[in-house]
């Protein structure tokens, strides 16, 4: 994979989430190709900061709620320190929305290379669950039925008369930092459980209530793409795959997946991208409802997905490398689809395996050859990031043990 090594890259994040395997994947993907990769990290001992493929890091504490002028100033300072234009790779919806909106202003385009939609507000709109629902309705893309309660009274009304189970999600990406009503997608089984959750919500809760397609009659699929936008000479890079397990179970992020080509799903994604004029990297979650055979769009993340390394074709192309090639004026090689390739996030997949016990989640495997598997954390050529991950996962357990059992042991003396 011949990338332009004279053009560095910056992994950009807003907010505090140090244990992020997607960021580690970005550093490895470009670093293995000889690109100088820089990253915004929470400290020296985060997994991404410990990668041997990282050239430099910037400690820039943010919450995602800063004034745009403040974020623009911070990005300009990072660009000045790097010393040459770098490809921007946002790893969260907030960062993707901010880059798109600031890109319409003079200055950022001189500091960084990034795709620009004709409508700078598009990434924020599709990242919003309410915005995405309305975009899908406008362009005829199937999506689960969704309610947008404006008050606790409307939540109670749904609890009294709505269908269960129901999926509860944060309505807008920025609200999960300002008002974390629910930290991740949550399947709520009963009206009483919904009422109990609502006790901690504001009077105007920033949540959505989304139709739950029963897992017994559903398949979970993902689409990862680098899309150059309508009229571009680059035909884009698009992958499809099956979500085998997720955390939280049946509603959260992918802990295990397998690459599997799906013509119908690829066509739906292309139709949506072109209809809205999207440019950039996208991570889409779809659920196939076996009751009617339709693929329903659940999430549209206008940035690199944490599990993007599930997809690397025989030429070594993934969506992050495809973006770097396109933004530096190089053509992407074309090679066979990586049918059967697997991806596992070690820490969360142990728990997911227990939750999925009894379900078939092996997925399709290719004929005549053993499929490759990439892990979210461990890599033979880059083993150190797994250590801060283990420490980070173990710390809450040790702290809980210290709070609970140490005082009891002292009393028994």
C-alpha positions as CSV (number, residue, x, y, z in Angstrom):
1,X,0.0,0.0,0.0
2,X,1.8,3.1,-1.3
3,X,0.6,6.1,0.7
4,X,2.2,9.6,0.5
5,X,4.5,9.5,3.4
6,X,5.2,13.2,3.2
7,X,1.6,13.9,4.4
8,X,1.0,13.1,8.1
9,X,-2.3,12.3,9.8
10,X,-4.0,13.5,13.0
11,X,-6.3,11.3,15.0
12,X,-8.8,13.8,16.4
13,X,-11.2,13.2,19.3
14,X,-13.4,15.4,21.5
15,X,-14.3,14.3,25.0
16,X,-12.6,11.8,27.4
17,X,-12.6,8.1,26.3
18,X,-9.0,6.8,26.5
19,X,-9.8,3.1,26.1
20,X,-10.8,3.3,22.4
21,X,-9.7,0.5,20.1
22,X,-10.8,2.4,17.0
23,X,-8.2,5.1,17.7
24,X,-5.5,2.4,18.1
25,X,-6.6,0.9,14.8
26,X,-6.2,4.3,13.0
27,X,-2.7,4.7,14.4
28,X,-1.7,1.2,13.3
29,X,-3.4,1.4,9.9
30,X,-1.5,4.5,8.7
31,X,1.6,3.9,10.8
32,X,2.2,0.5,9.2
33,X,2.3,2.3,5.8
34,X,5.0,4.7,6.9
35,X,2.8,7.7,7.5
36,X,3.6,10.0,10.5
37,X,0.6,9.7,12.8
38,X,-0.2,12.2,15.5
39,X,-3.0,11.8,18.0
40,X,-5.0,13.8,20.5
41,X,-4.8,11.7,23.7
42,X,-5.8,11.9,27.3
43,X,-2.3,11.2,28.6
44,X,1.0,9.3,28.0
45,X,-0.3,6.0,29.1
46,X,-3.5,5.6,27.0
47,X,-3.5,2.7,24.5
48,X,-3.1,4.9,21.4
49,X,-0.2,6.9,23.1
50,X,1.6,3.6,23.7
51,X,1.5,2.5,20.1
52,X,4.9,2.1,18.4
53,X,3.3,3.5,15.3
54,X,2.5,6.9,16.9
55,X,4.9,9.7,15.9
56,X,3.6,12.3,18.5
57,X,0.7,13.1,20.7
58,X,-1.2,16.2,21.9
59,X,-2.9,16.5,25.3
60,X,-5.9,18.6,24.6
61,X,-8.7,18.2,27.2
62,X,-12.1,18.8,25.6
63,X,-15.7,18.0,26.4
64,X,-17.3,18.5,23.0
65,X,-19.3,21.6,24.3
66,X,-16.6,24.2,23.7
67,X,-17.2,27.3,21.6
68,X,-16.3,26.7,17.9
69,X,-13.8,29.5,18.0
70,X,-12.0,27.8,20.9
71,X,-11.9,24.5,19.0
72,X,-10.6,26.2,15.9
73,X,-7.8,27.9,17.9
74,X,-6.8,24.5,19.4
75,X,-6.7,22.8,16.0
76,X,-4.6,25.7,14.6
77,X,-2.1,25.2,17.5
78,X,-1.8,21.5,16.8
79,X,-1.4,22.2,13.0
80,X,1.4,24.7,13.9
81,X,3.2,22.1,16.0
82,X,3.0,19.4,13.3
83,X,4.3,21.9,10.8
84,X,2.7,20.7,7.6
85,X,-0.9,19.9,6.5
86,X,-2.2,16.7,7.9
87,X,-5.1,14.4,7.0
88,X,-7.7,14.7,9.8
89,X,-9.3,11.4,11.1
90,X,-12.1,12.1,13.6
91,X,-13.0,9.2,15.8
92,X,-16.3,10.5,17.3
93,X,-19.4,12.2,15.9
94,X,-18.7,15.4,17.7
95,X,-15.3,15.8,16.1
96,X,-16.7,15.0,12.7
97,X,-19.4,17.6,13.0
98,X,-17.1,20.3,14.3
99,X,-14.5,19.7,11.5
100,X,-17.3,19.9,8.8
101,X,-18.7,23.1,10.3
102,X,-15.3,24.8,10.9
103,X,-14.2,23.7,7.4
104,X,-16.6,26.2,5.9
105,X,-14.6,29.0,7.6
106,X,-11.2,30.2,6.3
107,X,-8.1,28.8,8.0
108,X,-8.8,25.1,8.8
109,X,-8.4,24.1,5.1
110,X,-4.9,25.6,5.2
111,X,-4.0,23.5,8.2
112,X,-5.6,20.1,7.4
113,X,-6.8,17.8,4.7
114,X,-10.4,16.6,5.1
115,X,-13.5,15.9,3.0
116,X,-16.1,18.6,2.8
117,X,-19.8,18.2,2.2
118,X,-21.7,20.8,0.2
119,X,-23.8,21.2,3.4
120,X,-21.4,21.6,6.3
121,X,-24.2,20.8,8.8
122,X,-24.9,17.3,7.2
123,X,-22.6,15.3,9.6
124,X,-24.2,16.8,12.6
125,X,-27.7,16.1,11.2
126,X,-27.2,12.4,10.3
127,X,-25.3,11.8,13.6
128,X,-28.4,13.0,15.4
129,X,-31.0,10.2,15.8
130,X,-33.8,12.6,15.1
131,X,-32.0,14.1,12.1
132,X,-31.3,10.7,10.7
133,X,-34.9,9.6,11.0
134,X,-36.1,12.6,9.1
135,X,-33.3,12.2,6.4
136,X,-34.3,8.6,5.9
137,X,-38.0,9.5,5.6
138,X,-37.2,12.1,3.1
139,X,-35.2,9.8,0.8
140,X,-37.2,6.6,1.3
141,X,-34.5,4.7,3.3
142,X,-36.2,2.2,5.7
143,X,-35.6,2.8,9.4
144,X,-37.2,1.6,12.6
145,X,-40.2,3.6,13.8
146,X,-38.9,6.2,16.3
147,X,-40.5,8.5,18.9
148,X,-38.9,11.8,20.1
149,X,-40.5,12.6,23.5
150,X,-40.3,16.3,24.4
151,X,-41.3,15.8,28.1
152,X,-41.4,13.2,30.8
153,X,-45.2,13.2,30.3
154,X,-44.7,11.9,26.8
155,X,-42.3,9.2,28.1
156,X,-45.0,8.2,30.6
157,X,-47.5,8.1,27.7
158,X,-45.3,5.7,25.8
159,X,-44.8,3.6,28.9
160,X,-48.6,3.3,29.2
161,X,-49.4,2.6,25.6
162,X,-46.2,1.9,23.6
163,X,-44.7,-1.4,22.4
164,X,-42.0,-3.2,24.3
165,X,-39.1,-4.0,24.3
166,X,-38.0,-0.5,23.1
167,X,-34.5,0.8,22.4
168,X,-33.6,4.0,24.3
169,X,-30.8,6.2,22.8
170,X,-29.4,9.7,23.2
171,X,-31.0,12.0,20.7
172,X,-28.0,14.1,19.6
173,X,-24.3,13.3,19.8
174,X,-23.3,16.4,21.7
175,X,-25.9,15.8,24.4
176,X,-24.2,12.7,25.6
177,X,-21.4,14.9,27.0
178,X,-23.6,17.7,28.3
179,X,-26.5,15.6,29.6
180,X,-25.7,11.9,29.5
181,X,-29.3,10.7,29.7
182,X,-28.2,7.2,28.5
183,X,-24.6,6.4,27.9
184,X,-25.2,3.8,25.2
185,X,-28.1,2.2,23.4
186,X,-30.2,0.3,25.9
187,X,-32.9,-2.3,25.3
188,X,-35.7,-1.7,27.8
189,X,-37.9,-4.7,28.3
190,X,-40.8,-3.3,30.4
191,X,-42.8,-0.1,31.0
192,X,-41.7,-0.2,34.7
193,X,-38.1,-0.3,33.7
194,X,-38.6,2.7,31.4
195,X,-40.3,4.6,34.2
196,X,-37.4,3.8,36.6
197,X,-34.8,5.1,34.1
198,X,-36.8,8.3,33.6
199,X,-36.5,9.1,37.3
200,X,-33.0,10.4,36.5
201,X,-33.9,12.4,33.4
202,X,-34.5,16.1,32.9
203,X,-38.0,17.3,32.3
204,X,-37.1,17.6,28.6
205,X,-35.2,14.3,28.1
206,X,-32.8,14.2,25.2
207,X,-33.7,10.6,24.2
208,X,-35.4,8.7,21.5
209,X,-37.6,5.6,21.8
210,X,-36.9,3.4,18.8
211,X,-38.7,0.3,17.6
212,X,-36.9,-2.9,18.7
213,X,-36.7,-5.5,16.0
214,X,-36.6,-8.9,17.9
215,X,-33.3,-10.6,17.7
216,X,-35.0,-13.9,16.9
217,X,-36.2,-12.3,13.6
218,X,-33.2,-10.0,12.8
219,X,-29.7,-9.8,11.4
220,X,-27.3,-7.0,12.3
221,X,-25.2,-5.7,9.5
222,X,-22.6,-2.9,9.1
223,X,-21.4,-0.8,6.2
224,X,-18.0,1.0,6.3
225,X,-17.2,3.4,3.5
226,X,-14.9,6.1,2.2
227,X,-17.2,8.1,-0.1
228,X,-15.8,10.8,-2.3
229,X,-19.2,12.4,-3.0
230,X,-21.2,12.9,-6.2
231,X,-19.3,13.7,-9.3
232,X,-15.9,12.7,-7.9
233,X,-13.6,10.6,-10.2
234,X,-12.9,8.3,-7.3
235,X,-15.5,5.6,-7.2
236,X,-15.3,5.2,-3.4
237,X,-14.5,2.3,-1.2
238,X,-17.4,0.3,0.4
239,X,-17.4,-2.8,2.6
240,X,-20.3,-4.7,4.2
241,X,-20.3,-7.2,7.0
242,X,-22.3,-9.0,9.7
243,X,-22.3,-7.9,13.3
244,X,-22.0,-11.2,15.2
245,X,-21.9,-9.9,18.8
246,X,-22.3,-6.5,20.4
247,X,-22.1,-4.8,23.8
248,X,-24.5,-4.0,25.3
249,X,-26.0,-7.2,23.8
250,X,-28.1,-6.8,20.6
251,X,-28.0,-3.0,20.8
252,X,-24.4,-1.7,21.2
253,X,-21.1,-1.5,19.4
254,X,-19.6,-4.5,17.6
255,X,-17.4,-6.8,19.7
256,X,-17.2,-9.5,16.9
257,X,-17.9,-9.2,13.2
258,X,-17.2,-10.9,9.9
259,X,-16.8,-9.4,6.4
260,X,-19.6,-10.5,4.1
261,X,-20.5,-8.9,0.8
262,X,-24.1,-7.8,0.5
263,X,-25.2,-6.3,-2.9
264,X,-28.5,-5.0,-1.7
265,X,-27.1,-3.3,1.4
266,X,-24.2,-1.7,-0.6
267,X,-26.8,-0.3,-3.0
268,X,-28.9,1.2,-0.2
269,X,-25.8,2.9,1.2
270,X,-24.7,4.3,-2.1
271,X,-28.2,5.6,-2.7
272,X,-28.2,7.3,0.7
273,X,-24.7,8.9,0.3
274,X,-25.5,10.3,-3.1
275,X,-29.0,11.5,-2.1
276,X,-27.7,13.6,0.8
277,X,-24.4,14.6,-0.8
278,X,-22.2,12.9,1.8
279,X,-18.4,13.0,1.5
280,X,-16.1,11.3,3.9
281,X,-15.7,8.1,6.0
282,X,-19.0,6.6,7.3
283,X,-19.9,3.8,9.6
284,X,-23.6,2.6,9.2
285,X,-25.5,0.1,11.4
286,X,-28.3,-1.7,9.7
287,X,-30.8,-4.3,11.1
288,X,-32.5,-6.7,8.7
289,X,-36.0,-7.4,9.8
290,X,-36.7,-11.0,8.7
291,X,-40.4,-10.4,9.1
292,X,-40.5,-8.2,6.0
293,X,-37.0,-8.8,4.6
294,X,-36.1,-5.1,4.7
295,X,-32.8,-3.6,5.9
296,X,-33.5,-0.7,8.3
297,X,-30.9,1.9,9.0
298,X,-30.3,2.2,12.8
299,X,-27.2,4.5,13.0
300,X,-25.2,6.8,10.7
301,X,-21.8,7.7,12.1
302,X,-20.1,10.3,9.8
303,X,-16.6,9.2,10.8
304,X,-14.4,6.1,11.1
305,X,-16.1,3.3,13.1
306,X,-14.2,1.7,15.9
307,X,-14.3,-1.7,14.1
308,X,-13.2,-0.4,10.7
309,X,-10.2,-2.8,10.7
310,X,-12.7,-5.6,10.1
311,X,-12.3,-4.7,6.5
312,X,-8.9,-4.8,4.7
313,X,-8.9,-6.2,1.2
314,X,-6.2,-8.1,-0.5
315,X,-4.4,-4.9,-1.6
316,X,-4.3,-3.7,2.0
317,X,-7.0,-1.1,1.6
318,X,-9.2,0.0,4.5
319,X,-11.4,3.1,4.7
320,X,-8.7,5.2,6.6
321,X,-6.1,4.4,4.0
322,X,-8.6,5.0,1.2
323,X,-9.3,8.5,2.6
324,X,-5.5,9.3,2.9
325,X,-5.0,8.2,-0.8
326,X,-7.9,10.3,-2.0
327,X,-7.0,13.4,-0.1
328,X,-3.4,13.2,-1.3
329,X,-4.4,12.7,-5.0
330,X,-3.5,9.0,-5.3
331,X,-5.7,6.3,-6.8
332,X,-6.8,3.5,-4.6
333,X,-5.9,0.0,-5.7
334,X,-8.7,-2.5,-6.4
335,X,-8.6,-6.0,-5.0
336,X,-11.0,-8.8,-4.1
337,X,-13.3,-8.2,-1.1
338,X,-12.0,-9.7,2.2
339,X,-14.8,-12.3,2.5
340,X,-14.8,-14.0,5.9
341,X,-12.3,-11.8,7.6
342,X,-13.1,-11.4,11.3
343,X,-12.7,-8.8,13.9
344,X,-12.8,-9.2,17.7
345,X,-12.6,-6.7,20.6
346,X,-11.1,-8.9,23.2
347,X,-12.2,-7.2,26.5
348,X,-15.9,-6.7,25.7
349,X,-16.3,-9.8,23.6
350,X,-15.7,-12.1,26.6
351,X,-18.8,-10.6,28.2
352,X,-20.7,-10.6,25.0
353,X,-20.0,-14.4,24.5
354,X,-21.8,-15.1,27.8
355,X,-24.8,-12.9,26.8
356,X,-25.0,-14.6,23.4
357,X,-24.7,-18.1,24.8
358,X,-26.9,-20.4,22.8
359,X,-27.2,-18.1,19.9
360,X,-25.4,-18.9,16.6
361,X,-22.9,-16.2,16.0
362,X,-20.1,-17.9,14.0
363,X,-21.1,-16.1,10.8
364,X,-20.2,-17.0,7.2
365,X,-16.7,-18.2,6.6
366,X,-15.0,-18.4,3.1
367,X,-14.4,-21.7,1.3
368,X,-11.0,-23.3,0.8
369,X,-9.0,-20.9,3.1
370,X,-8.9,-19.9,6.8
371,X,-10.2,-16.4,7.3
372,X,-7.9,-13.8,8.9
373,X,-8.8,-12.3,12.3
374,X,-7.8,-8.9,13.6
375,X,-8.0,-8.0,17.2
376,X,-9.0,-4.6,18.5
377,X,-6.2,-4.4,21.1
378,X,-3.5,-7.0,20.6
379,X,-1.1,-7.1,17.6
380,X,2.2,-8.9,17.3
381,X,3.9,-5.8,15.8
382,X,2.4,-3.5,18.4
383,X,1.8,-5.2,21.7
384,X,2.0,-2.3,24.2
385,X,-1.5,-0.8,23.8
386,X,-3.1,-3.9,25.3
387,X,-1.3,-3.2,28.7
388,X,-3.0,0.2,29.5
389,X,-6.3,-1.3,28.3
390,X,-5.9,-4.1,30.9
391,X,-5.0,-1.7,33.6
392,X,-7.9,0.6,32.7
393,X,-10.4,-2.3,32.7
394,X,-9.1,-3.7,36.0
395,X,-9.0,-0.4,37.9
396,X,-12.8,-0.1,38.6
397,X,-12.8,-3.7,39.8
398,X,-9.9,-3.1,42.2
399,X,-11.5,0.1,43.5
400,X,-14.8,-1.6,44.1
401,X,-13.0,-4.4,45.9
402,X,-11.2,-1.9,48.1
403,X,-14.4,0.0,48.9
404,X,-16.3,-3.1,49.8
405,X,-14.1,-5.8,51.2
406,X,-11.2,-3.9,52.8
407,X,-13.5,-2.2,55.4
408,X,-15.1,-5.6,56.1
409,X,-11.8,-7.3,56.7
410,X,-10.8,-4.6,59.1
411,X,-14.0,-5.1,61.1
412,X,-13.3,-8.8,61.4
413,X,-9.9,-8.3,63.0
